[in-house]
């Protein structure tokens, strides 16, 4: 049975989808039009983002909108939880690291390697617009896949972490 959302929750989902669509299309004006007058954005593992309208706009203009991901990016929604003032989206993002991704891998030159990683995006909604985004992912998982972190002897893994989100029947890691 599908999830039933209220009219208000459907409007929240619509603003989130318009926001992400504008980011991917490189449309800064539409991206910012989906946000409140005083938003903030925090990419937790890389600690980059923006605070306040001008701070978020500057970050988007110079580091994200139109530069979101390489062209082969695939975003697969795993789950969507919608409350009264917040959305939590779980997704798997796959791409080939063929361009600089400032918001995720600041100052790291392309490696040409494939990446698949789980994300959690928490989006606040106020008065029909996005008030904040807190974006979480396992940076160690990404660095292992890029060959920049050796997993031997460490409690980290690569793409298998995201694969297990999609298929929880895959074996868990039992040895370190």
Secondary structure, DSSP 4 states (H G I P E B T S, - for coil): -PPP--HHHHHHHHHHHHHHHHHHHT-HHHHHHTEEEEEEEEETTTTEEEEHHHHHHHHIIIIITT-SS-TT-EEEEEEEEE-SSEEEEEEEEEEE--S--TTTSTTPPP---EEEEEEEEEEEEETTEEEEEEEEE-HHHHHHHTTSS--TTSS--STHHHHHHH-TTSPPP---
